[in-house]
Amino acid sequence: MELVDELYSGVFSVGGAAIQSSLEVSNQGLIATLLVVPAAFALLLEPLLFLLADRWPRRWFVAGGLAVMAAASMACAFAPSAVLLAVFASVSALAGSCGVEVAQATLVDLYPDDRERAMARWTLAGAIGDLAAPLVLVVLAVIGLGWRAGFAVMAAVLLALAVTLARAPFPAPAGGRGDDDEPGLWASFTSAVRERRLMGWLLATTLCELLDELLVVLAAVHLREHLGAGVVARSIVIGALVFGGVAGVAMIGGLVARFRPARLCAASAAVCAVSFVAWLAAPWIWLSAILFALVGATSALLYPLTMAQSYAALPGRSGAVHAASRVLAPLSLGLPLVVAWIADHAGTYVALATIAVAPVTIAVLAISVAPAPRAVTIER
């Protein structure tokens, strides 16, 4: 599930430079089209969908979301303008939230005593999808096709996955459907938001977004503008980021057995910040690829560790965890716009330097926010 989702996201992020040239938009317009507008649209309905997912069968949330994503991906393939691309991407974002995030919540609910490893497996699958995305675009470029063909290919893949998961077994919902002793949707939402430990870890998780698609989009533009990298060279450097992420996530199982997740998160964030600054200063493509691999290895640890702690802060209510995360949506939406504005007015170099603040802040939060009780790890 996560592998396909990240493969699909790669069409937006890795193809960002080509989309920018094809549709003739600024850096700020590119970020708004691919990230900010879709996220703002999805925000309107996401909390309700997540809260309902705690009460109703999740099969149709997941399979239905994938089917809508497939239709939206095909529409993106034919989008003639940035405005229409933003519309289709917005529909896809809402469907993706409904399908992909509910699938993640379902997985973690199945492994309540082993959340870090469950999230590591999820993230590893996503990293493999990230690694495959540049390769797919390179293959399409070699045969004379571009980012539009990438969307068409992903439409077929998403539809096939939707059909497969519609037939798969799903666990029963954790909550009931209107029981007298069950709190209402609003009460469930507000009680989650009042959990300080949950909101602290969700803030750290939100900051991880700056090290994901936004970083890839701006890195692709930066590599083209400052190092003169073509499509193949850009894909190699971005692929190094993902390859490093795969290696980093693969080590989580052993690391959480030796170190407390909060301490591991703080250390990873600190090393990520240092390696990120070194990558930004790299003058050659080969050195850029090596350092970006180190950035990937350390940044890839942050999301599974912070998200696992978020789930642990509200056990048994994974849908409510995702609903509460939308309180931080203004930050999630505003930061990419701020970084994009910096890119347009001061250049991508300064904008990327601003992103380095994210791992520094995550390190501080990991040290200061109370960790959840350590889960018992289970060999599987």
N, C-alpha and C positions, 0 to 999 in steps of 0.2 A: 504493500500500500504506500509506504513512505518512499520507497524507491521510485515508483512511478510518479508520485507527486513532485519529488525533487527533479526528476527528469523533465517533467512538464514546466516547472519553474525555471529550469535552465534555458528554455526557449526564450523566456522573457529577459533573463539576466545576461546570459552569455551572448544572446543576440541583441543586446541593448544598443551597441554601437551601430549595428546594421539597421536596426529599427529607427534610430535617430537620424541616420543619413537618408533612409528611404522616405520617412514621413516629414523630414525637415523640421525638427523641433529642437529647442534649446536643452541644456542639461536639466534645468528646472522643469521644463515641459516633459522631458523624458521620465524623470522620477515621478512626477505627478500622474502621468499616463499609466505607467507600469506598476506603481506601488501605492501612492497616496490616495488617488481617487477610488481604486478598487477597495482599499482598506476602509475608507470612510463609508462607502455604500454598504459593505458587509456588516459594519458595526450596528446598523439600524435593527437588524433581526437576529444577530448572533446570540446575544444573551438569552433570549427567549428559547431559541433552538437548543442551546446547551442545557438549560434547566429542564426542558421537556425530555431531553435525552436521558436524564436520571430517572424518568418515570415511565417512558414508553419504549417499546422494542427498538433497538438500535439498528436493526438490519436495514430498514428503509431510509434512515438518516444517512447511512454509509453508502449503500448501493444507489440510492436516489441522487445523492450529492455527486457521485462519480458520473452518473449518466448526464446530469446537467453540465458538468465540467466538460464532458466530451462534446456536447453541442456548442458550448461557448468557445471551445478551442477551434472548432471548425469555422465558427464565425470570425474569430481573430485572424484566421488564415486569409480571409477575403476583405478585411477591414481596409477601406480606402483612405482613412484619415486617422490622426491621433485621437480625435474625439470619439469616433466609433470604436477604435481599439480600446479606449478607456471604458466604454460602455460594456463591451463584451468581456473585458478583463474583470470588470466589477461583478458581473453575473457569475463568472468563474470563481472569483474570490469567495463569494457567499456560499456557493455550492461546495467549494473546497473546505471551508470552515465546518460546514455541516457534515461532510463526509470524512475528511482526513482527521480533524481534531477529535471527533467522536470515536473514530477508530482507535486513535492513540489512547483516549480515556478508557475505552473498553479493554485494551491490552493491559494497562496498568492496574485496572480493577481485578484482572485475573491473577496478578502477581503482587498482592499488597505487601508481602514481606521481602520483596526483591525488586523494588522500584528502580534503583539505579541501573541494575543489569537489564531490566526490561526497557528502560529508556535508552540504554547504550545500544541494545539490539535495534531498536527503532531508528536511532540516529545513524548507526552504521549502515542500515539499509538505505537511508536517505543520502548518506555520503557516497555510496556506490552509484546512486542515481545522479548525484552531482558530478561524479567523475565521468559518467557516460554521456552527460548532456553536451559537453564540448566536443566529444568524439562524434556524436550524431551530427552536430552542425558542421564539423569538418568534412565528414563524409558527404553531406548534402552540398557543401560548397564545392567539393571536388567534382561532383557530377553536374554542377551548374545550377543547383537549387539553393534557395536562401531561407530566411526565417519563416516565410509563409508556409513553405513545405514542412518545416518543423512542427508548426501548429497542426497541420493536417495529419501528420504521422501520429502525433499525440492524441488527437481525437479518436483515432482507431484504437489505440492502446487503452485509453480511459474507458471506452465503451466496452471493450472485452473484459476489463477488470470489473466493471459494474455488473455485468452479467454473471461473472464467476462468483462474486461476493453475494449477490442476491440469492444464490443457492447454498451458501455456506452456513454452517451452524453458528448461532450467536447466543451468548449468555442471556438469561432473563434480566430485565431491568432491575436496578437496585431498589428503586422506590416503587410505590404503588401508583394507582391512577385515581386520585381523588379520595383516598382514605380519609376518614374523619380526623385521625390523629396525625396526619401528615401536614406540615406547614405549607402555606401557599407559596406560589412562585416568588412573590416579592419578598416574603419573609425569609425564604431560602437564600435569595440573592443578598439581602442586607446583612444576614448573619455571616455570610462568607466574607463580605467586604470588611466587616468589623474585626476579622482575624488579622492582627498585626503581623504575625509571623508569615502568614500566607501572602499578604500584600508586599512585604519586604522581599520575599523570594520571587514573587511575580514581577516586581520592579527589576530585579536582576535578570530575570528571563526576558523581559521586554528589551533591555539594553543589548541582549545577545543578537537582536534583529539587525543592529547596525553592522554586525560582522557577518551578515548573510547576504541576501540578494543585493542590498544597497552597496555593500562593499564590492561585490562582483561587477555590478554595473559601472561604478565609478572607476574601478581598477581597469576595466576594459578600455574605457575612454582615456584614462591616464596613460596606459601602456601605448595606446595609439598616438597620443599627442606628445608625450615626453620621451618615449623610447623608440618611436617610429615602428612599433610592432604591427605586423599584419594579422590577418585572421588566424593563421596557423600559430604564430608566435604568441598571440593573446591566448589562444586556447591552451597552449602548453603551460603558460604561467598560471592560468586559472585552474587548469587540471592539476598542477602541483599543489595548489591550495587544497583541493579536494582530496588528492592522494594523501597529503599530510593529515587531513581530517580523518580519513579512514584508519590510518595507523594510530592516531590518537584515541579514537573511540574504541578500537580493538583492545586497548590496554585498560579500559575502565574497570572491567571485571576484576583484574588483579589489583588495581590501585585502590578500589573501595574496600577490598579485603584488608588492606594495610593502613589506610588513612581514613580519617573521618571525612565524609563528603564535603563539609563546609571548608575544612582546611585545604583539601585537594582543590576545591573551586578557587579559593583565594590564591593559591600558588600558581595554578594554571593561568589565571587572569593576569597576574603580575608578569609572568614570562611572555604571555601573548602581547602585552603592551610594549615590552622592550623589543621583541622580534618584529612587531609591526612597524615601529619607527625605523628600524634598520632596513626593512624591506623598502620603505618609502624613499630611503636615501640611495638605494642600489642603482648604479649607473648602467648596468649591463643586463641583458635579458637572462643569461644563465644564472647570474647571482640573484636576480629578482625571483626566478623560479625556486631556487633553493630556500631563500628566506620566506617566500610565500608558503612553502610547504611547512615550515616551522610555525608560521602564523596559523595555518590550518590545523596542525597537530594540537596546538594549545587551545585555540578558540573552539574546536569541536567538542572539547570536554565540558565547556561551560553550559551549553543548553541542557544536555541530559542531567547534569548535576543540579542545576537550579530548578528545572522542571520537576525532577523527582522530589526535591525538598518541598516544592509547592503542593504536589499531590499528598505528601506525607503530612502537611499542615492541616489538611481537611480530608481525612481518610473516609472512603466510602461515598464521597460526593464529588466525583471527578468532573461531572458536568458543571456543577456549581463553581469549581475551580476555574474552568474556562470562562464561565460567565463573569466571575469577579475580575478576571484579567482585563476585561473590556473597560473597566474603570480607568485603566491606564492608557486607553486608546488615544486621548489627546497627545500624550507624550509619544506614543508609537507613530501617530500621524505627523506630529509637528517636527520631530527630529529629522526625518528624511527631507522634509521641506527646507529646514534650516540648512542642512548639509548641502542640498541642491542649490540653494540661494548662494551659499558660500562658493560653490563650484562655478556658478555663473559670474560672480563678481570678483572672486579672488583666485579662481582656478581650481582644477581638480586636486592639485598637490596640497593646497591648504585645506580643502574639504576632507581629503583623506586623513590629514593630520588631525583634524577635529574628531574623526572616528576613534582615534586612539584613546580618547577620554572614556569610552565605553568600558574596555577591560579594566582600566584603573578604578572606575566606580564599582564595577562588579566585585573586584577584590575587596574594596572597603565594605560593601554590603555583606559579603560572605563572612567577614570577620565580625561585623557588628550585629547582624541579625541572628536571633537565637535559632540554632539548628533543630530540626525535628529529631525525635528519638531515633537512634540508629537502627535501621532495619536489619533483620537477621538474613544473611545471605544464604541462599540455597543453591547447591549445585544442581544443574539441570542438563 
